[in-house]
Amino acid sequence: MKNLQKVTIIGLGYVGFPLACAIAKNNNYEVYGLDTNKERVDKINMRISPVEDRQAEKDIKEVIIYATTEEEVLKKSKFIIVCVPTPIDEERRPDLTPVIQAAESISRNLQKGQIIILESTVNPGVCEETILPILERGNFRGGIDFELIHCPERIDPGNPNWNVYNINRNIGGLTKQGTHIAANFYRSFLKGDINEMSSLKVAESTKIVENAFRDVNIAYVNELAQSFDKLGIDVYEVINGASNKPFAFMPHYPGCGVGGHCIAVDPYYLIEYAAKNGFDHQLLKVARSVNNSMPHYTVQKLVDGLESIGVNIKGAKIGLLGLSYKANIGDMRESPALEIKKELEDLGAIVLCCDPYCNGHAPALINEILENCIGLILATNHHQFMEVKNWKNVKIIVDGRNCLDMPNIESQGIIYEGIGRGFPNTPNGKIVNEI
Ligand SMILES: NC(=O)c1ccc[n+]([C@@H]2O[C@H](COP(=O)([O-])OP(=O)(O)OC[C@H]3O[C@@H](n4cnc5c(N)ncnc54)[C@H](O)[C@@H]3O)[C@@H](O)[C@H]2O)c1
């Protein structure tokens, strides 16, 4: 019988589970999953995907992943890949607790010759300054007895074109030799390019830089939207005009806020680490603050619109379309819709939420909203909302994703407000926000 190489993934969520499936599809590996969430473990063992991911939902029917909550499973693996969350706390400070706990599990079970790979997004320095000392608590030394690698994940849940299989990867390690072994491991089951980098720190930095780049660019257009609303200039026409420059311009679009576990979170990791090392990332901090201000800006548009027709937000029935942070998935982490909901409720509105992907949290039906609400905010551009043609009894719509058919809405005598689309004569319906 063929001697299969054993791999354990720690953290079987949006990142870890599709990865586990991708590795298990290669007949050379036997794949184990370690997770503290018993419900997820049970689901996987019943061959049900614990996350919404079309490819992984299909893959789990074709492969076997041995999922468990018992950390001893780590002992028998050649490769251990850590995919646990890297959240921020209530004060928006990096929280490395899951990474530290995963490192402690590995440390308690560490074997000579193991290759430990971190895929979670972290600031530069985490592998060498936080994880390595934990792994070296026993007698084994990194780069001699085991290898430590960082291979940040770039998966974009819900993206029909890019998935775990075809996205290129960057990889850095404690040693050149370890990096090369890990790179070949990834090459054995992925189709994307695997770029071997010179160190752990450059690999860690690359991922944070990618996400901070997006945050800064989105903040730029969100600021432009607020300015151009006042100037009476359609920011969409401007962005689309700038986009026909064949080089050096990359369109980003404004919206009611930035959410998710990556863009709204990762910049804080770099901000804090740089601050500890004597550098103040002013631009990143401003970008975060502009993007964090967008839910309030969106709610204010509704409040002003209602006032213009003599209605007070207090006691008004308001529909909220979408709770998840992006279209056609149910992930609500850091979603600006949750901020919008809270602010509306704080103002005394009666909020009815509809999200076909987050049913338990948003039970209202779209029809119920269209019949009973005087105003609504679209916070997520789920395709179901873009298919609505008759807006029934609604008097004002704030389109937080600039995705609705403005002329159709206005032809029904309804006030339409987008983000940065102040002028009546704007292109509409086709432009979908970046997030
Ligand atoms: N979701 C994305 O789109 C995405 C994309 C690229 C990178 N990332 C990064 O990947 C990492 C994981 O994100 P995710 O979205 O998959 O998170 P997730 O919350 O979907 O999954 C993480 C899993 O880890 C488990 N876990 C937590 N602590 C554990 C521990 N000590 N031991 C074992 N299991 C543990 C949780 O129970 C959960 O099942 C984060 O650093 C994130 O920034 C996420």
The ligand as an SDF file (V2000), in Angstrom:
LIG
                    3D

 44 48  0  0  0  0  0  0  0  0999 V2000
  -11.9480   34.6680    4.9820 N   0  0  0  0  0  0  0  0  0  0  0  0
  -11.1850   35.1610    4.0240 C   0  0  0  0  0  0  0  0  0  0  0  0
  -11.6760   35.6060    2.9930 O   0  0  0  0  0  0  0  0  0  0  0  0
   -9.6700   35.1810    4.1450 C   0  0  0  0  0  0  0  0  0  0  0  0
   -8.8980   35.3640    3.0030 C   0  0  0  0  0  0  0  0  0  0  0  0
   -7.5210   35.3680    3.1110 C   0  0  0  0  0  0  0  0  0  0  0  0
   -6.9340   35.2190    4.3640 C   0  0  0  0  0  0  0  0  0  0  0  0
   -7.7180   35.0740    5.4860 N   0  0  0  0  0  0  0  0  0  0  0  0
   -7.0400   34.8900    6.7690 C   0  0  0  0  0  0  0  0  0  0  0  0
   -7.0820   33.5030    7.1080 O   0  0  0  0  0  0  0  0  0  0  0  0
   -7.2160   33.3340    8.5200 C   0  0  0  0  0  0  0  0  0  0  0  0
   -8.4240   32.4660    8.8060 C   0  0  0  0  0  0  0  0  0  0  0  0
   -9.5980   33.1360    8.3900 O   0  0  0  0  0  0  0  0  0  0  0  0
  -10.9690   32.3800    8.1470 P   0  0  0  0  0  0  0  0  0  0  0  0
  -11.8500   33.3550    7.4420 O   0  0  0  0  0  0  0  0  0  0  0  0
  -10.7500   31.0440    7.5640 O   0  0  0  0  0  0  0  0  0  0  0  0
  -11.4800   32.1860    9.6630 O   0  0  0  0  0  0  0  0  0  0  0  0
  -12.7190   31.2980   10.1400 P   0  0  0  0  0  0  0  0  0  0  0  0
  -13.2190   31.9370   11.3830 O   0  0  0  0  0  0  0  0  0  0  0  0
  -13.6700   31.0540    9.0160 O   0  0  0  0  0  0  0  0  0  0  0  0
  -12.0680   29.8800   10.5130 O   0  0  0  0  0  0  0  0  0  0  0  0
  -11.1330   29.7370   11.5210 C   0  0  0  0  0  0  0  0  0  0  0  0
  -11.3340   28.4030   12.2110 C   0  0  0  0  0  0  0  0  0  0  0  0
  -10.2930   28.2610   13.1700 O   0  0  0  0  0  0  0  0  0  0  0  0
  -10.8250   27.6250   14.3230 C   0  0  0  0  0  0  0  0  0  0  0  0
   -9.9300   27.8870   15.4540 N   0  0  0  0  0  0  0  0  0  0  0  0
   -9.7500   29.0230   16.1570 C   0  0  0  0  0  0  0  0  0  0  0  0
   -8.7880   28.8660   17.0630 N   0  0  0  0  0  0  0  0  0  0  0  0
   -8.3490   27.5920   16.9620 C   0  0  0  0  0  0  0  0  0  0  0  0
   -7.3560   26.8380   17.6350 C   0  0  0  0  0  0  0  0  0  0  0  0
   -6.5820   27.3780   18.5860 N   0  0  0  0  0  0  0  0  0  0  0  0
   -7.1810   25.5520   17.2790 N   0  0  0  0  0  0  0  0  0  0  0  0
   -7.9430   24.9820   16.3110 C   0  0  0  0  0  0  0  0  0  0  0  0
   -8.8780   25.6670   15.6290 N   0  0  0  0  0  0  0  0  0  0  0  0
   -9.0830   26.9530   15.9510 C   0  0  0  0  0  0  0  0  0  0  0  0
  -12.2020   28.1990   14.4460 C   0  0  0  0  0  0  0  0  0  0  0  0
  -13.0550   27.3770   15.2290 O   0  0  0  0  0  0  0  0  0  0  0  0
  -12.6330   28.2730   12.9680 C   0  0  0  0  0  0  0  0  0  0  0  0
  -13.3060   27.0900   12.5800 O   0  0  0  0  0  0  0  0  0  0  0  0
   -7.2750   34.7370    9.1050 C   0  0  0  0  0  0  0  0  0  0  0  0
   -6.0000   35.1400    9.4720 O   0  0  0  0  0  0  0  0  0  0  0  0
   -7.7320   35.5770    7.9220 C   0  0  0  0  0  0  0  0  0  0  0  0
   -7.3160   36.9230    8.0280 O   0  0  0  0  0  0  0  0  0  0  0  0
   -9.0810   35.0270    5.3940 C   0  0  0  0  0  0  0  0  0  0  0  0
  1  2  1  0
  2  3  2  0
  2  4  1  0
  4  5  1  0
  4 44  2  0
  5  6  2  0
  6  7  1  0
  7  8  2  0
  8  9  1  0
  8 44  1  0
  9 10  1  0
  9 42  1  0
 10 11  1  0
 11 12  1  0
 11 40  1  0
 12 13  1  0
 13 14  1  0
 14 15  2  0
 14 16  1  0
 14 17  1  0
 17 18  1  0
 18 19  2  0
 18 20  1  0
 18 21  1  0
 21 22  1  0
 22 23  1  0
 23 24  1  0
 23 38  1  0
 24 25  1  0
 25 26  1  0
 25 36  1  0
 26 27  1  0
 26 35  1  0
 27 28  2  0
 28 29  1  0
 29 30  1  0
 29 35  2  0
 30 31  1  0
 30 32  2  0
 32 33  1  0
 33 34  2  0
 34 35  1  0
 36 37  1  0
 36 38  1  0
 38 39  1  0
 40 41  1  0
 40 42  1  0
 42 43  1  0
M  CHG  2   8   1  16  -1
M  END
$$$$
